[in-house]
Amino acid sequence: MGCKFEEKKKMDTDDLHEAPLEFDLVENSIQFFDKNAFDQAHGVYFSEVDSKGKVTSDKVHLVALSRLLYALEYASRFDSKYEKQALEASDFFIKNFMSKDTLGTYFFETVEINGEPTMPDNLGIWQQSYGLGGLAVIHRLKKDKATLKLLHDAFEGYRAHFHDARSKGFVGSYAMDEGIQHDDKTLQSILYPMSAALFYMWEQDLENRAKYEPFLKENIALLLEYGWNAKLGWVNLKFDREWRLCGKENNVEPCFNVVPGHNFQLGWVLLQSSTFPFLNPDVQMQCKKLGTAVIENTMKKPIWDGSVSNGFYSEVNPATGKILSKRKTWWQHTEAITALSFMKVSFPNEFKSLLNFFRDNFVDFKGGNEFFFLTEDNSPILTEPKGSMGKSSYHVTEMVLYINQNK
């Protein structure tokens, strides 16, 4: 979430703007849910929808709804028709997803369409980050003090449940009966607080940026120190409390497999971070240098199906470089296109080729939205849903936002 970080006036979203490049991808993605998954009686979208548009459960998932709100709010800047359902779904979100315990506000991760929540045993950083980001989207839509107060309270609860004041950074999970899980630290527990929430909150909450800057600085420092394994040329994924990498032989052989999409995500998050005006110039330069190196390195890897114009495979053993899955994944390709949008001077043809591959193969212009997986020969895997706990319209919208930021 977010846009280029430079001092600017707050955008008045009541004033519509000319539709951006690739906006048809955002509309095509959203309209799948408008057509198939919006429940008029409750004013919200069902989350679980198969590839043909059939709703498969009465569940509404936090991440799916937050990500759809993100897409709706972005689309509403260019077409007012998206605002009404975004506001309706926002009301459902505030009424049914927000809760509190002794540490403060947190979000239910799944509720039924009637508002009945699934009571959690654990809270995950992935879901809670997007809950926080969803609430930030709602504040941008409503622009009222009441929602801003909810957002600040939720951020304090988020800090209390996940931040490790001793060893820095955020943990991946909080157990309701045991508390913070200090040894559960991952690349995602660094990235998700930034890209899903803090980027967006810092951008729009102009009077309270000081709330967020210490945590952005801390996570950026962690990414620079621990996020990239230069020896292997892949991201580091799993750590203990002190940010020691899990693995063998002095951390040379990690205990996890990797996906190229995380390399691309790390690269563009670092490049985006390099534009923060509150970072000192040395840190800005470190972000730019490492982000560029990560993307350049990944572009050279043998992950491609013949060429960039045919996409890349989904999973790799980082120690051996062996391809573990030749399926191709929609979200990984949006991360790669986003990364290349930051480096179009270096990779102009690759950016165009991969975007064209995504449009031609992942995007379902007939049925709406995007296919989750493609086979090696680029056939869509129709058994995978278009709507699920983590899939709605977010990834393609984020990609379009950054394409236009970097045009």
C-alpha positions as CSV (number, residue, x, y, z in Angstrom):
1,M,0.0,0.0,0.0
2,G,1.1,3.6,-0.6
3,C,2.7,5.9,-3.1
4,K,6.0,7.7,-3.5
5,F,7.1,9.1,-0.1
6,E,7.7,12.8,-0.5
7,E,6.1,15.8,1.1
8,K,2.8,16.6,-0.7
9,K,-0.6,17.9,0.0
10,K,-3.2,15.3,1.0
11,M,-5.2,14.2,-2.0
12,D,-8.9,15.0,-1.9
13,T,-10.5,11.8,-3.0
14,D,-13.8,13.5,-3.6
15,D,-12.1,14.9,-6.8
16,L,-12.0,12.2,-9.4
17,H,-8.9,11.8,-11.5
18,E,-8.2,10.5,-15.0
19,A,-8.1,6.7,-15.0
20,P,-4.5,5.5,-14.7
21,L,-2.5,3.1,-16.9
22,E,-3.7,-0.5,-16.6
23,F,-6.8,0.5,-14.7
24,D,-8.9,-2.1,-16.6
25,L,-7.0,-4.7,-14.6
26,V,-8.3,-3.2,-11.4
27,E,-11.9,-2.9,-12.6
28,N,-11.8,-6.4,-14.1
29,S,-10.7,-7.8,-10.7
30,I,-13.2,-5.9,-8.6
31,Q,-16.1,-6.6,-10.9
32,F,-15.8,-10.3,-10.4
33,F,-16.6,-9.8,-6.7
34,D,-19.3,-7.2,-7.5
35,K,-21.0,-9.6,-9.8
36,N,-20.6,-12.8,-7.8
37,A,-19.9,-12.2,-4.1
38,F,-21.6,-9.0,-2.8
39,D,-24.3,-9.7,-0.3
40,Q,-26.9,-6.9,-0.3
41,A,-28.5,-7.9,2.9
42,H,-25.3,-7.5,5.0
43,G,-23.5,-5.0,2.8
44,V,-20.3,-7.0,2.4
45,Y,-18.5,-9.5,0.1
46,F,-18.3,-13.2,0.6
47,S,-14.6,-14.2,0.6
48,E,-14.6,-17.8,-0.7
49,V,-15.5,-17.8,-4.4
50,D,-14.4,-20.5,-6.9
51,S,-12.9,-19.8,-10.3
52,K,-16.3,-19.7,-12.0
53,G,-17.8,-17.2,-9.6
54,K,-19.7,-19.6,-7.2
55,V,-19.7,-18.6,-3.6
56,T,-18.5,-21.6,-1.6
57,S,-19.1,-20.6,2.0
58,D,-20.7,-17.9,4.2
59,K,-17.3,-16.8,5.5
60,V,-15.8,-13.3,5.3
61,H,-12.1,-13.3,5.9
62,L,-10.2,-10.3,7.3
63,V,-7.4,-10.3,4.7
64,A,-9.6,-10.9,1.8
65,L,-12.0,-8.0,2.8
66,S,-9.2,-5.6,3.7
67,R,-7.5,-6.3,0.4
68,L,-10.8,-5.8,-1.5
69,L,-11.4,-2.5,0.4
70,Y,-7.9,-1.4,-0.7
71,A,-8.8,-2.0,-4.3
72,L,-12.2,-0.4,-4.0
73,E,-10.8,2.7,-2.4
74,Y,-8.1,3.0,-5.1
75,A,-10.8,2.6,-7.8
76,S,-13.0,5.1,-6.2
77,R,-10.4,7.8,-6.9
78,F,-11.2,7.5,-10.6
79,D,-14.9,6.3,-10.6
80,S,-17.3,7.2,-7.8
81,K,-19.4,4.1,-8.3
82,Y,-16.9,2.1,-6.2
83,E,-17.3,4.3,-3.2
84,K,-20.8,3.2,-2.1
85,Q,-19.9,-0.5,-1.7
86,A,-16.6,0.3,-0.2
87,L,-18.3,2.3,2.5
88,E,-20.9,-0.4,3.1
89,A,-18.2,-3.0,3.5
90,S,-16.3,-0.7,5.8
91,D,-19.3,-0.5,8.1
92,F,-19.4,-4.3,8.3
93,F,-15.6,-4.4,8.9
94,I,-15.8,-2.0,11.9
95,K,-18.9,-3.6,13.4
96,N,-17.8,-7.2,13.1
97,F,-14.0,-7.6,12.8
98,M,-12.7,-5.5,15.7
99,S,-12.2,-6.8,19.2
100,K,-10.1,-6.2,22.3
101,D,-8.2,-8.2,25.0
102,T,-6.1,-7.0,27.9
103,L,-3.4,-5.8,25.5
104,G,-5.7,-3.8,23.3
105,T,-7.4,-3.9,19.9
106,Y,-7.0,-6.8,17.5
107,F,-9.0,-8.2,14.6
108,F,-11.0,-11.4,14.2
109,E,-9.6,-13.2,11.2
110,T,-12.8,-14.8,10.0
111,V,-16.5,-14.0,10.6
112,E,-19.7,-15.5,9.2
113,I,-21.9,-13.4,7.0
114,N,-24.1,-12.8,10.1
115,G,-21.2,-11.3,12.0
116,E,-20.4,-14.3,14.2
117,P,-16.6,-14.5,14.6
118,T,-14.4,-17.5,14.8
119,M,-12.7,-17.1,18.1
120,P,-8.9,-17.2,17.7
121,D,-6.4,-19.3,19.5
122,N,-3.6,-17.4,17.8
123,L,-3.2,-14.1,16.0
124,G,-1.0,-14.0,12.9
125,I,1.1,-11.0,11.8
126,W,-0.1,-11.5,8.2
127,Q,-3.8,-11.2,9.0
128,Q,-3.4,-8.5,11.7
129,S,-1.2,-6.3,9.4
130,Y,-3.9,-6.4,6.7
131,G,-6.6,-5.7,9.4
132,L,-4.6,-2.6,10.3
133,G,-4.2,-1.7,6.6
134,G,-7.9,-2.2,6.0
135,L,-8.7,0.2,8.8
136,A,-6.3,2.7,7.3
137,V,-8.2,2.4,4.0
138,I,-11.5,3.0,5.8
139,H,-10.1,6.1,7.4
140,R,-9.1,7.4,3.9
141,L,-12.6,6.7,2.8
142,K,-14.4,8.3,5.8
143,K,-11.9,11.0,6.7
144,D,-13.4,11.3,10.2
145,K,-11.9,11.6,13.7
146,A,-13.8,8.5,15.0
147,T,-12.1,6.2,12.4
148,L,-8.7,7.8,13.1
149,K,-9.2,7.1,16.8
150,L,-10.0,3.5,16.0
151,L,-6.9,3.3,13.8
152,H,-4.6,4.7,16.5
153,D,-6.1,2.3,19.1
154,A,-5.6,-0.6,16.7
155,F,-2.0,0.3,16.1
156,E,-1.3,0.4,19.8
157,G,-2.9,-3.0,20.1
158,Y,-0.9,-4.3,17.2
159,R,2.4,-3.1,18.8
160,A,1.4,-4.7,22.1
161,H,0.7,-8.1,20.5
162,F,3.6,-8.3,18.1
163,H,6.5,-5.9,18.8
164,D,9.6,-7.3,20.4
165,A,11.1,-4.3,22.3
166,R,14.2,-6.2,23.4
167,S,15.4,-7.8,20.1
168,K,13.5,-5.4,17.7
169,G,11.1,-6.0,15.0
170,F,7.7,-7.8,15.0
171,V,7.0,-11.5,15.6
172,G,4.9,-13.7,13.4
173,S,2.3,-14.8,15.9
174,Y,0.7,-14.2,19.3
175,A,-0.9,-17.1,21.2
176,M,-4.0,-16.1,23.2
177,D,-3.1,-18.4,26.1
178,E,0.7,-18.0,26.0
179,G,1.4,-14.5,24.7
180,I,3.9,-13.2,22.2
181,Q,5.8,-16.0,20.3
182,H,9.3,-14.4,20.3
183,D,11.0,-17.2,18.3
184,D,8.5,-16.8,15.4
185,K,10.3,-14.3,13.3
186,T,10.2,-14.3,9.5
187,L,10.9,-12.1,6.5
188,Q,7.1,-11.6,6.4
189,S,7.0,-10.3,9.9
190,I,9.4,-7.6,8.7
191,L,7.7,-6.9,5.4
192,Y,4.0,-7.2,6.1
193,P,3.9,-4.5,8.8
194,M,5.5,-2.2,6.2
195,S,3.8,-2.9,2.9
196,A,0.4,-3.9,4.3
197,A,0.0,-1.1,6.8
198,L,2.7,1.3,7.9
199,F,3.5,2.6,4.3
200,Y,-0.2,3.6,3.9
201,M,-0.7,4.9,7.5
202,W,2.4,7.1,7.3
203,E,1.4,8.4,3.9
204,Q,-2.1,9.6,4.9
205,D,-2.0,10.3,8.6
206,L,0.1,13.4,8.2
207,E,-0.2,14.8,11.7
208,N,0.8,11.6,13.4
209,R,3.7,10.4,11.2
210,A,5.9,10.3,14.3
211,K,3.9,7.3,15.6
212,Y,5.0,5.2,12.7
213,E,8.5,6.4,11.8
214,P,10.4,4.5,14.6
215,F,8.9,1.2,13.5
216,L,9.6,1.9,9.8
217,K,13.2,2.8,10.6
218,E,13.6,-0.4,12.7
219,N,12.1,-2.7,10.1
220,I,14.1,-1.1,7.3
221,A,17.3,-1.7,9.3
222,L,16.3,-5.3,9.8
223,L,15.7,-5.8,6.1
224,L,19.1,-4.3,5.3
225,E,20.9,-6.5,7.8
226,Y,19.0,-9.8,7.6
227,G,16.6,-9.8,4.6
228,W,19.0,-10.8,1.9
229,N,21.4,-13.8,1.6
230,A,24.1,-12.5,-0.7
231,K,25.9,-15.8,-0.8
232,L,22.9,-17.7,-2.1
233,G,21.2,-14.8,-3.9
234,W,17.8,-15.4,-2.2
235,V,15.8,-13.9,0.6
236,N,16.2,-15.2,4.2
237,L,12.9,-16.4,5.5
238,K,13.0,-17.8,9.0
239,F,14.8,-16.5,12.1
240,D,14.9,-17.0,15.9
241,R,14.3,-14.2,18.4
242,E,17.8,-12.7,17.9
243,W,17.4,-12.7,14.1
244,R,19.7,-15.7,13.7
245,L,18.8,-17.5,10.4
246,C,17.6,-21.0,10.8
247,G,19.7,-23.5,8.9
248,K,22.9,-25.6,8.9
249,E,26.6,-25.0,8.4
250,N,26.8,-21.5,9.8
251,N,23.6,-20.4,8.1
252,V,24.9,-21.2,4.6
253,E,22.1,-23.8,3.9
254,P,18.7,-22.5,5.1
255,C,15.9,-24.6,6.4
256,F,13.3,-23.4,3.9
257,N,12.5,-23.2,0.2
258,V,12.0,-19.9,-1.5
259,V,9.7,-18.3,-4.1
260,P,11.0,-15.8,-6.6
261,G,8.1,-13.5,-5.7
262,H,9.7,-12.8,-2.3
263,N,12.9,-11.7,-3.9
264,F,11.0,-9.2,-6.1
265,Q,8.9,-8.0,-3.1
266,L,12.0,-7.4,-1.0
267,G,13.6,-5.5,-3.9
268,W,10.7,-3.1,-4.5
269,V,10.0,-2.5,-0.8
270,L,13.6,-1.4,-0.3
271,L,13.4,0.9,-3.4
272,Q,10.2,2.4,-2.1
273,S,11.7,2.8,1.4
274,S,14.6,4.7,-0.1
275,T,12.2,7.6,-0.8
276,F,11.3,8.1,2.9
277,P,12.4,11.7,3.7
278,F,12.9,10.9,7.4
279,L,15.7,8.4,6.6
280,N,19.3,9.7,6.6
281,P,20.9,9.8,3.1
282,D,23.2,6.9,3.9
283,V,20.3,4.6,4.7
284,Q,18.4,5.8,1.7
285,M,21.4,4.9,-0.5
286,Q,21.7,1.5,1.2
287,C,18.0,0.8,0.4
288,K,18.4,1.8,-3.2
289,K,21.6,-0.1,-3.6
290,L,20.4,-3.4,-2.1
291,G,16.9,-3.2,-3.7
292,T,18.5,-2.7,-7.1
293,A,21.0,-5.6,-6.5
294,V,18.2,-7.9,-5.4
295,I,16.1,-7.3,-8.5
296,E,19.1,-7.5,-10.9
297,N,20.3,-10.7,-9.3
298,T,16.8,-12.3,-9.5
299,M,16.4,-11.4,-13.2
300,K,19.5,-13.4,-14.0
301,K,18.4,-16.5,-12.2
302,P,17.3,-19.6,-14.2
303,I,13.7,-19.3,-13.0
304,W,12.3,-18.3,-16.3
305,D,10.3,-20.5,-18.6
306,G,12.5,-20.0,-21.6
307,S,12.3,-16.2,-21.4
308,V,10.8,-13.4,-19.4
309,S,7.9,-13.2,-21.9
310,N,6.8,-16.7,-20.8
311,G,6.8,-16.1,-17.0
312,F,8.7,-17.8,-14.2
313,Y,8.3,-20.8,-12.0
314,S,7.0,-20.8,-8.4
315,E,9.4,-22.5,-6.0
316,V,13.1,-23.1,-5.7
317,N,15.6,-24.8,-3.4
318,P,17.8,-21.8,-2.4
319,A,20.8,-24.0,-1.7
320,T,20.8,-26.0,-5.0
321,G,18.9,-23.7,-7.3
322,K,16.7,-26.7,-8.2
323,I,13.2,-25.7,-9.5
324,L,10.7,-27.4,-7.1
325,S,7.5,-26.3,-8.8
326,K,6.9,-25.4,-12.4
327,R,3.5,-23.9,-11.7
328,K,3.3,-20.1,-12.1
329,T,1.6,-18.0,-9.5
330,W,-0.4,-14.8,-10.0
331,W,0.8,-12.9,-7.0
332,Q,4.5,-13.6,-7.6
333,H,4.1,-12.1,-11.1
334,T,2.5,-9.0,-9.7
335,E,5.4,-8.6,-7.3
336,A,7.9,-9.0,-10.2
337,I,6.1,-6.4,-12.4
338,T,5.9,-4.0,-9.4
339,A,9.7,-4.5,-8.9
340,L,10.4,-3.9,-12.6
341,S,8.3,-0.8,-12.6
342,F,10.9,0.7,-10.3
343,M,13.7,-0.3,-12.8
344,K,12.2,0.4,-16.2
345,V,15.4,2.2,-17.2
346,S,17.4,-1.0,-16.7
347,F,14.7,-3.4,-17.8
348,P,12.2,-1.7,-20.2
349,N,11.6,-4.7,-22.4
350,E,11.4,-7.1,-19.6
351,F,8.8,-4.9,-17.8
352,K,6.6,-4.8,-20.9
353,S,7.1,-8.5,-21.7
354,L,6.2,-9.7,-18.2
355,L,3.2,-7.3,-18.0
356,N,1.9,-8.6,-21.3
357,F,2.4,-12.2,-20.1
358,F,0.4,-11.4,-17.0
359,R,-2.4,-9.8,-19.0
360,D,-2.6,-12.5,-21.6
361,N,-2.4,-15.5,-19.2
362,F,-3.4,-14.7,-15.6
363,V,-6.1,-12.2,-16.2
364,D,-9.5,-13.6,-17.0
365,F,-11.2,-10.9,-19.0
366,K,-14.1,-13.1,-19.8
367,G,-14.9,-14.4,-16.3
368,G,-13.3,-11.6,-14.2
369,N,-10.4,-11.4,-11.8
370,E,-7.2,-13.5,-12.1
371,F,-6.3,-17.2,-12.2
372,F,-4.3,-18.2,-9.1
373,F,-2.0,-20.7,-10.8
374,L,-1.0,-21.6,-14.3
375,T,0.5,-24.9,-15.4
376,E,3.9,-25.0,-17.0
377,D,2.2,-24.6,-20.4
378,N,0.3,-21.6,-19.2
379,S,-3.1,-23.2,-18.8
380,P,-5.1,-21.9,-15.9
381,I,-5.7,-24.3,-13.0
382,L,-9.4,-23.9,-12.5
383,T,-9.6,-25.9,-9.3
384,E,-8.0,-23.0,-7.5
385,P,-10.4,-20.3,-6.3
386,K,-10.4,-16.6,-7.4
387,G,-11.6,-15.6,-3.9
388,S,-10.1,-17.1,-0.8
389,M,-8.7,-16.1,2.6
390,G,-5.8,-14.1,1.0
391,K,-7.0,-13.6,-2.6
392,S,-9.3,-10.8,-3.7
393,S,-8.2,-7.8,-5.8
394,Y,-5.3,-6.4,-3.8
395,H,-2.2,-7.6,-5.7
396,V,-3.2,-6.4,-9.1
397,T,-4.3,-3.1,-7.6
398,E,-1.0,-2.6,-5.8
399,M,0.8,-3.4,-9.0
400,V,-1.2,-0.8,-11.0
401,L,-0.6,1.8,-8.3
402,Y,3.2,1.4,-8.5
403,I,3.2,1.2,-12.3
404,N,1.6,4.6,-12.3
405,Q,3.8,6.0,-9.6
406,N,6.9,5.0,-11.5
407,K,5.7,5.9,-15.0
